[in-house]
Amino acid sequence: MTESMRVERVDVTVNVSHPFVGDLGVLLRSPKGTTSFLLWRPAAGALSAYGSSQNDIHFTFDTVLDWGEDSVGTWQLGVSDMVAGDTGTLLNWTLNLIGAPTSPSHTFVYTNEYGAVSQQEQARKVLSDPLGSNDTINIAALGGDCRLDLTGATTSLLNDAPLTIASGTPIRIAIGGAANDTIIANNLGDTLRGNAGNDTLIGGGGIDSAVYAGNRSQFAVTKTDAGYIVVDNTGVEGTDTLTNVERLIFADAAIALDTSNNAGQTYRLYQAAFNRKPDVAGIGWQLKAMDAGTPLLQMAKNFMASAEFQSLYGANPSTFQFVTLLYNNVLHRSPQQFETDFWMNIIDKGVPIKQTTAEVLMNFSESAENQAQVVGSIKNGIEYHYYSGLPVALG
């Protein structure tokens, strides 16, 4: 078996020609060595099943002894005649595996019993899943103040009981409890949900998101020197302190806070290419692509190939027309002669350096002049449509 799945049940259809099936044994061995006795000499005892003296087997057996095993590998069927005298033939057999696709993603749930259990079983004090992917840790059932360090650099505390998250354990989602929790992200780009209480959420090296169950209108978001304060005006999810967190995801809206990085660059390029505020759905899709690694230059190329861009700049504008329209649409002014000459030399002559028109568009987008024009619109975050799932690069 080459296709991987998590086995829940195995059906085995056996077709055997034999004059006395009561002498037969039929077993199945999984790739991991689990043996299921499907039939074993039904004529051997006083309580033999009816029909054990009949001939032939045309039957589908099932077993759940392989529950949870991976399907990949060699499955072996054994058919034996336990008594001398008769002979038979295994005509054919089929194997049908029922289960679910395997996933390296795992969810680890901790309850208030963790402290007592971990004292009895010391191995539970370490969470290690080096072969995992996109794991989740859920401490929603805990009632005390907790501390989760997804990096594993320091000891986590679950109701004062220590937990070490081993290096290399790829936790991507952390769900807090009912009290005042501190959650420290790793460098994978995590989704952090503090739940109730006044929580402290600290981002890591990736794109980190803080998730809230309520609608955007019930929250107040305030920028601070260190990050943001998010207050649930209904009191349900408390007051959270966010540091180095790039995104806020509410039930009905999403806000990008990384206005100096991916979100800000995407917004400015939209403004530059199309001379308009980005639509929520469009910037959400492009932002997902950029988070996945699509370079800003590739996004500029994609924008320039669009019908909307060409309706503003023309399908094949001259260099002079292109530069003039950049100043008009991006910086909202007419260029001075030396400015026109400067960019025309770059595009046409490569002096002082050669740049494509897409590179020039990107440079206008990220220019200090354009950033100064845009900053007032994005300083409190950028609304976008959140597309769930892992980001996919475009280009």
C-alpha positions as CSV (number, residue, x, y, z in Angstrom):
1,M,0.0,0.0,0.0
2,T,1.6,3.3,-1.1
3,E,-1.2,5.8,-0.2
4,S,-1.0,7.1,3.3
5,M,-4.1,7.2,5.6
6,R,-4.9,6.8,9.3
7,V,-6.6,3.4,9.5
8,E,-9.9,3.1,11.4
9,R,-11.2,-0.2,10.1
10,V,-10.0,-2.9,7.7
11,D,-12.3,-5.1,5.6
12,V,-10.8,-8.3,4.1
13,T,-12.8,-10.3,1.6
14,V,-11.5,-13.9,1.3
15,N,-12.4,-16.4,-1.4
16,V,-11.1,-19.9,-0.4
17,S,-11.9,-23.3,-1.9
18,H,-11.7,-26.0,0.8
19,P,-13.9,-29.0,1.8
20,F,-13.9,-28.3,5.5
21,V,-13.5,-24.7,6.6
22,G,-13.5,-25.7,10.3
23,D,-9.8,-26.7,10.0
24,L,-8.7,-23.3,8.7
25,G,-7.1,-20.2,10.2
26,V,-7.1,-16.8,8.5
27,L,-5.0,-13.9,9.8
28,L,-4.1,-10.4,8.7
29,R,-0.8,-8.7,9.6
30,S,-0.4,-5.0,9.2
31,P,2.8,-3.2,8.1
32,K,3.4,-2.4,11.7
33,G,3.1,-6.1,12.7
34,T,-0.4,-6.0,14.3
35,T,-2.0,-9.4,13.8
36,S,-5.8,-9.8,13.5
37,F,-7.1,-13.4,13.7
38,L,-10.0,-13.2,11.3
39,L,-10.9,-17.0,11.5
40,W,-9.4,-19.6,13.7
41,R,-10.5,-23.3,13.6
42,P,-14.2,-22.8,14.2
43,A,-14.7,-26.6,14.4
44,A,-12.1,-27.2,17.2
45,G,-14.4,-26.8,20.3
46,A,-17.8,-27.7,21.6
47,L,-19.0,-24.1,20.9
48,S,-18.1,-24.2,17.3
49,A,-20.0,-21.8,15.1
50,Y,-22.7,-23.2,12.9
51,G,-21.5,-24.0,9.4
52,S,-18.0,-24.7,10.5
53,S,-18.1,-28.1,8.7
54,Q,-19.2,-26.5,5.4
55,N,-16.9,-26.1,2.4
56,D,-15.3,-23.0,1.0
57,I,-15.1,-19.4,2.3
58,H,-16.7,-16.5,0.5
59,F,-16.8,-13.9,3.2
60,T,-15.8,-10.4,4.2
61,F,-14.1,-10.1,7.6
62,D,-13.4,-6.8,9.4
63,T,-11.0,-5.7,12.2
64,V,-10.3,-2.5,14.1
65,L,-7.1,-3.8,15.8
66,D,-5.1,-1.6,13.4
67,W,-6.9,1.6,14.5
68,G,-4.6,4.7,14.2
69,E,-1.9,3.0,12.2
70,D,-0.6,4.3,8.9
71,S,-1.7,2.3,5.9
72,V,1.6,2.5,4.0
73,G,3.5,-0.7,3.7
74,T,2.9,-4.4,3.0
75,W,-0.3,-6.0,4.4
76,Q,0.0,-9.8,4.6
77,L,-2.9,-12.4,4.6
78,G,-2.2,-15.8,6.0
79,V,-4.4,-18.9,5.4
80,S,-3.5,-22.1,7.1
81,D,-5.0,-25.6,7.2
82,M,-4.5,-26.8,10.8
83,V,-5.4,-30.5,10.3
84,A,-3.9,-32.9,7.8
85,G,-6.0,-34.6,5.2
86,D,-7.8,-32.0,3.2
87,T,-6.3,-29.5,0.8
88,G,-7.7,-26.2,-0.5
89,T,-6.8,-23.1,-2.5
90,L,-6.8,-19.4,-1.8
91,L,-8.5,-18.2,-5.0
92,N,-8.3,-14.5,-4.3
93,W,-8.6,-11.8,-1.6
94,T,-9.1,-8.1,-1.4
95,L,-8.2,-5.5,1.2
96,N,-10.3,-2.4,1.9
97,L,-9.0,0.2,4.3
98,I,-11.4,2.7,5.9
99,G,-10.0,5.8,7.6
100,A,-8.9,9.4,7.2
101,P,-6.1,11.1,5.4
102,T,-3.0,11.3,7.6
103,S,-1.9,14.7,8.7
104,P,1.2,15.7,10.6
105,S,-0.8,18.4,12.3
106,H,-1.7,17.6,15.9
107,T,-3.8,19.3,18.6
108,F,-2.6,19.2,22.2
109,V,-5.4,19.9,24.8
110,Y,-4.6,20.6,28.4
111,T,-7.1,20.7,31.3
112,N,-7.0,21.5,35.0
113,E,-5.9,18.0,35.7
114,Y,-2.6,18.5,34.0
115,G,-0.7,19.5,37.2
116,A,-1.6,16.3,39.1
117,V,-1.1,14.0,36.1
118,S,2.2,15.5,35.2
119,Q,3.5,14.9,38.7
120,Q,2.6,11.2,38.3
121,E,3.9,11.0,34.7
122,Q,7.0,13.1,34.4
123,A,7.1,12.6,30.6
124,R,4.0,14.8,30.3
125,K,6.0,17.8,31.4
126,V,7.6,18.0,27.9
127,L,5.6,18.6,24.7
128,S,7.6,17.3,21.8
129,D,6.4,16.8,18.2
130,P,9.5,17.2,15.9
131,L,7.7,15.5,13.0
132,G,4.6,17.6,13.3
133,S,3.3,20.5,11.2
134,N,0.9,23.3,12.1
135,D,0.3,22.0,15.6
136,T,-2.2,23.5,18.0
137,I,-2.0,23.9,21.8
138,N,-5.3,24.5,23.5
139,I,-5.5,25.5,27.2
140,A,-9.0,26.9,27.0
141,A,-10.1,24.6,29.9
142,L,-7.6,26.1,32.3
143,G,-8.9,28.6,34.9
144,G,-5.7,30.1,36.3
145,D,-3.2,32.5,34.9
146,C,-1.0,30.7,32.4
147,R,2.1,31.3,30.4
148,L,2.9,29.7,27.0
149,D,6.3,30.1,25.4
150,L,5.9,28.5,22.0
151,T,9.6,29.0,21.3
152,G,10.5,26.7,24.2
153,A,13.2,29.1,25.3
154,T,11.6,29.4,28.7
155,T,9.3,27.1,30.7
156,S,5.6,27.5,30.2
157,L,3.3,27.4,33.2
158,L,-0.2,25.9,33.1
159,N,-2.0,26.8,36.4
160,D,1.6,27.0,37.9
161,A,2.5,23.5,36.6
162,P,5.6,23.6,34.4
163,L,5.5,22.5,30.8
164,T,8.5,22.6,28.4
165,I,7.7,22.9,24.7
166,A,10.7,21.2,23.1
167,S,12.7,22.9,20.4
168,G,11.5,22.0,16.9
169,T,7.8,21.5,18.0
170,P,5.9,23.4,15.2
171,I,3.0,25.0,17.1
172,R,1.2,27.5,14.8
173,I,-2.0,28.0,16.8
174,A,-2.2,28.8,20.6
175,I,-5.5,29.1,22.4
176,G,-5.5,30.6,25.8
177,G,-7.7,30.0,28.9
178,A,-10.2,31.9,31.0
179,A,-7.7,34.0,33.1
180,N,-4.9,36.4,32.4
181,D,-2.5,34.6,30.0
182,T,0.8,35.4,28.4
183,I,1.4,33.8,25.0
184,I,4.8,34.1,23.3
185,A,4.9,33.2,19.6
186,N,7.7,31.3,17.9
187,N,9.2,32.3,14.5
188,L,6.8,30.3,12.3
189,G,4.0,32.9,12.1
190,D,1.4,32.0,14.7
191,T,-2.3,32.5,15.4
192,L,-2.8,33.5,19.0
193,R,-6.2,33.6,20.7
194,G,-6.1,34.8,24.3
195,N,-9.9,34.2,25.0
196,A,-11.2,35.7,28.2
197,G,-9.1,37.6,30.7
198,N,-6.5,40.4,30.2
199,D,-3.9,38.7,28.0
200,T,-0.4,39.6,26.8
201,L,0.3,38.4,23.3
202,I,3.9,38.6,22.0
203,G,4.6,38.0,18.4
204,G,7.7,36.3,17.0
205,G,9.6,36.3,13.7
206,G,6.7,35.4,11.4
207,I,3.4,37.0,10.6
208,D,1.5,36.6,13.8
209,S,-2.3,37.1,14.2
210,A,-4.4,37.8,17.3
211,V,-7.9,36.3,16.9
212,Y,-11.1,37.5,18.5
213,A,-14.6,35.9,18.6
214,G,-16.5,39.2,18.5
215,N,-17.2,41.7,15.7
216,R,-14.8,44.5,15.0
217,S,-17.3,47.1,16.3
218,Q,-17.2,45.8,19.8
219,F,-13.4,46.4,20.2
220,A,-11.3,49.5,20.7
221,V,-7.8,49.2,19.2
222,T,-5.2,51.8,20.4
223,K,-1.6,52.1,19.2
224,T,1.1,52.4,21.8
225,D,4.8,52.9,21.7
226,A,5.3,49.1,22.1
227,G,2.4,47.8,20.1
228,Y,-1.4,47.9,20.5
229,I,-4.0,47.6,23.2
230,V,-7.2,45.8,22.2
231,V,-10.2,46.3,24.5
232,D,-13.4,44.3,24.3
233,N,-16.0,46.8,25.2
234,T,-18.4,44.0,26.2
235,G,-15.9,42.7,28.7
236,V,-16.0,39.2,27.3
237,E,-12.4,39.0,26.0
238,G,-10.9,41.5,28.4
239,T,-8.1,43.9,27.6
240,D,-5.2,42.5,25.7
241,T,-1.7,43.9,25.2
242,L,-0.1,43.1,21.9
243,T,3.6,43.4,21.0
244,N,5.0,42.5,17.6
245,V,1.6,41.2,16.4
246,E,1.0,41.9,12.7
247,R,-2.7,41.1,12.2
248,L,-6.0,41.3,14.1
249,I,-8.8,38.9,13.0
250,F,-12.3,39.5,14.2
251,A,-15.5,37.6,13.4
252,D,-16.4,40.0,10.6
253,A,-13.2,41.8,9.7
254,A,-9.5,41.7,9.6
255,I,-7.0,44.5,10.3
256,A,-3.3,44.5,9.2
257,L,-1.0,46.3,11.6
258,D,2.3,45.8,9.7
259,T,2.0,49.1,7.9
260,S,5.8,49.3,7.5
261,N,6.1,45.9,6.0
262,N,3.9,43.5,3.9
263,A,0.6,45.2,4.5
264,G,1.9,48.7,4.0
265,Q,3.8,47.8,0.9
266,T,0.7,46.1,-0.6
267,Y,-1.5,49.1,0.2
268,R,0.9,51.6,-1.3
269,L,1.4,49.6,-4.5
270,Y,-2.4,49.4,-5.0
271,Q,-2.6,53.2,-4.5
272,A,0.3,53.7,-6.9
273,A,-0.8,51.3,-9.6
274,F,-4.5,52.1,-9.7
275,N,-4.7,55.6,-8.1
276,R,-7.3,54.4,-5.6
277,K,-7.8,52.9,-2.1
278,P,-7.5,49.1,-2.3
279,D,-10.7,47.1,-2.1
280,V,-10.9,44.9,1.0
281,A,-11.1,41.6,-1.0
282,G,-8.3,42.5,-3.4
283,I,-5.8,43.6,-0.9
284,G,-6.6,40.5,1.2
285,W,-5.7,38.2,-1.7
286,Q,-2.6,40.1,-2.6
287,L,-1.5,40.2,1.1
288,K,-1.9,36.5,1.4
289,A,0.3,36.0,-1.6
290,M,2.9,38.4,-0.2
291,D,2.9,36.7,3.1
292,A,3.7,33.5,1.2
293,G,6.7,35.1,-0.4
294,T,5.6,36.8,-3.5
295,P,8.1,39.7,-4.1
296,L,6.8,43.2,-4.3
297,L,8.4,43.5,-7.8
298,Q,6.4,40.5,-9.0
299,M,3.2,42.1,-7.6
300,A,4.1,45.3,-9.6
301,K,4.4,43.2,-12.8
302,N,1.1,41.5,-12.1
303,F,-0.6,44.9,-11.6
304,M,0.9,46.3,-14.7
305,A,-0.5,43.4,-16.8
306,S,-4.1,44.1,-15.5
307,A,-6.8,45.8,-17.5
308,E,-7.3,48.4,-14.8
309,F,-3.6,49.5,-15.0
310,Q,-3.7,49.7,-18.7
311,S,-6.8,51.8,-18.7
312,L,-4.9,54.4,-16.7
313,Y,-1.5,54.2,-18.4
314,G,-2.3,52.8,-21.8
315,A,-1.4,49.4,-23.2
316,N,1.9,50.6,-24.6
317,P,2.7,54.1,-23.4
318,S,5.9,55.9,-24.3
319,T,8.5,56.4,-21.6
320,F,7.6,60.1,-21.3
321,Q,3.9,59.2,-21.0
322,F,4.6,56.5,-18.4
323,V,6.7,58.7,-16.2
324,T,4.3,61.6,-16.4
325,L,1.4,59.4,-15.5
326,L,3.3,58.0,-12.5
327,Y,3.7,61.5,-11.1
328,N,0.1,62.3,-11.8
329,N,-1.4,59.1,-10.4
330,V,1.1,58.2,-7.6
331,L,2.3,61.5,-6.3
332,H,-0.6,63.6,-7.6
333,R,1.4,66.3,-9.2
334,S,3.2,67.1,-12.4
335,P,6.9,66.3,-12.7
336,Q,9.5,68.9,-13.1
337,Q,11.7,68.6,-16.2
338,F,14.7,67.3,-14.3
339,E,12.6,64.6,-12.7
340,T,11.2,63.5,-16.1
341,D,14.7,63.4,-17.5
342,F,16.1,61.4,-14.6
343,W,13.5,58.6,-14.9
344,M,13.6,58.5,-18.7
345,N,17.4,58.1,-18.6
346,I,17.0,55.2,-16.1
347,I,14.4,53.4,-18.2
348,D,15.7,54.1,-21.8
349,K,19.5,54.5,-21.3
350,G,20.3,52.7,-18.0
351,V,21.8,55.9,-16.6
352,P,22.8,55.9,-13.8
353,I,21.2,52.4,-13.5
354,K,18.9,50.4,-15.6
355,Q,15.4,49.7,-14.3
356,T,12.4,48.1,-15.8
357,T,9.1,50.0,-15.8
358,A,7.8,47.6,-13.1
359,E,10.9,48.4,-10.9
360,V,10.2,52.1,-11.4
361,L,6.5,51.7,-10.4
362,M,7.7,49.8,-7.3
363,N,10.2,52.6,-6.4
364,F,7.5,55.3,-6.8
365,S,5.2,53.2,-4.6
366,E,7.9,53.0,-1.8
367,S,9.2,56.5,-2.2
368,A,9.3,58.8,0.8
369,E,6.9,61.2,-1.0
370,N,4.3,58.5,-1.6
371,Q,4.6,57.1,1.9
372,A,4.0,60.5,3.4
373,Q,0.8,60.8,1.4
374,V,-0.4,57.4,2.4
375,V,0.6,57.2,6.1
376,G,-2.5,59.0,7.4
377,S,-4.8,56.5,5.8
378,I,-3.0,53.4,7.2
379,K,-1.5,54.5,10.5
380,N,-4.2,52.7,12.5
381,G,-4.2,49.6,10.4
382,I,-5.4,48.4,7.1
383,E,-8.7,46.5,6.7
384,Y,-8.5,43.5,4.5
385,H,-10.4,40.3,3.8
386,Y,-8.9,37.3,5.6
387,Y,-8.5,34.3,3.4
388,S,-8.1,31.3,5.6
389,G,-5.5,28.6,4.9
390,L,-1.8,28.8,4.3
391,P,-0.6,31.6,2.0
392,V,0.1,30.8,-1.7
393,A,2.7,32.8,-3.6
394,L,1.7,34.4,-6.9
395,G,3.8,35.1,-10.0
